[in-house]
Each structure stands twice: as structure tokens, then as C-alpha cells.
Amino acid sequence: MTGKRNHPSSPSILVIGATSLAGHEIVNQLVDHSSQPTVHIFCDRSTDLHDKHQKSCASICYGDSSRATDILEALRETEANIIILCIDSRDDEKSKILTDSAWAVCSAMKMPGFYHINAIVLSSFGAGTSRIKIRRLLGYGRLLSRRRRNSLKDCTGQESAFLVNGLDNRTVIIRTTDLTDGKPTGNIVEFGDEERAPSYRVDRVDVANYVAREIFNGMTGRIVNVTGR
């Protein structure tokens, strides 16, 4: 771990997947937040980190997100009480990076001394019990589900890890529609698993803002589908 700066009165947050496009925006939102949380990045050593993040984050922890021992070491060193899991999914039938990382995080959260830790998990609309349906775009949901079946399977595995381990009351799972950049609206809509999504895209900046609100307005374990307005 490199560098350490503590703000004991604010949350200590470990971001796993900070170098993903969504993770990048989440870190930006957190380090600029008025509450001044202590933000830590978890990544592997081959990752190129943004200069702003290297300077503004309390620490950088290196390791393998699919290894529970590496997650535990990072939690001990950072004393984080919130984990954000925002790794990019891969449309590869052999990839289980989301599922494997989720199981590693769950193993750490279930260890004595870590029962106080909560998690926010970025997932995808169409995973778990949700079905992709888009208003005014009949048939698009089925097409998208077929195209993304491998990544949706991994997202479902990621969600299942927290549910079967009994961590649903300590975890917020946020399923997003297609993520985009450069078009934030400042508005996010929540909708049910069987409802048609009001739109098929949401900007990563808006998702980052939503994640920050979840943290600073008080986290309650739940699964929610979101899209842009």
C-alpha cells in the first residue's frame, strides 16, 4: 500500500475497480465530495492510475480482486468500512472476473472483525431477476440480452455471491442500463425488475453521483435498477 491519509470522522471507502470507466467517475465524485471521505484504490500493479487519483486518494492497494486474502489485507491496512465493487464486465464466455471478485469480497466481509463493512456493487440491468425491456424499443431487450449473455451471466454470479452469503442486508446492488459518457442529465430513474426501462442509457457521471448519495444518505441493503432521464 502506498500513501495514507486519515479522516476519522468520515467514511473510509475501498474502491475495487477504480480504473474502470465507471470506477474512475466514482472516485472523482468521492474525492471531490464535501464530506471528505477517505478514499482508497484497490488495483493490480499493471494498472495505469490517473494522476488526480494518485494525488487525492489516501492510499493505493495492490492485489488480485479475486483473492480473499488480498482483499482482507487491503481492509486491514485501510480500515475501510465501505467497499465499492465496480469492475468492468467482459463479454467473454470464459470470464468470471465479477463472480470471482464478489466471492472474494464476501469471504472478507464474513470474517470476524469485518461484520461492520457494507458494500455497493455495480451490476447490469438484465442480471439476476431483471429482464431487459425498453420503452418504445420493442425487441431491443431480447437482442441485447443475447449479445450480452456472457457478461450478464457474470453479473448474475456477482449478485448471487452476496445473496447466498446472507450479505443482502449489508449490500446495495445497483443495476444500470447501458453506460455512456459525456451526456449527464443530473437525473436518475429507479424502476422495477419487470418494468420497461424509461431509457436505455445512463451517464457514468450520474451513476457516480447516485453512488455517492447512497453512501452519504445512509445505505440500506437493496437491489435497484436505474437509468437516465
Sequence and secondary structure as in RCSB ss.txt:
>XXXX:A:sequence
MTGKRNHPSSPSILVIGATSLAGHEIVNQLVDHSSQPTVHIFCDRSTDLHDKHQKSCASICYGDSSRATDILEAL
RETEANIIILCIDSRDDEKSKILTDSAWAVCSAMKMPGFYHINAIVLSSFGAGTSRIKIRRLLGYGRLLSRRRRN
SLKDCTGQESAFLVNGLDNRTVIIRTTDLTDGKPTGNIVEFGDEERAPSYRVDRVDVANYVAREIFNGMTGRIVN
VTGR
>XXXX:A:secstr
 B     TTS EEEEETTTSHHHHHHHHHHHT TT  EEEEEE TT    HHHHHHSSEEEES TT HHHHHHHH
HHH  SEEEE       TT  HHHHHHHHHHHHHTSTT TT EEEEEEETTSTT    BTT TTHHHHHHHHTHH
HHHHHHHHHHHHHHTT GGGEEEEEESEEESS   S EEEE TTS BS SEEEHHHHHHHHHHHHHT    EEEE
EEE 
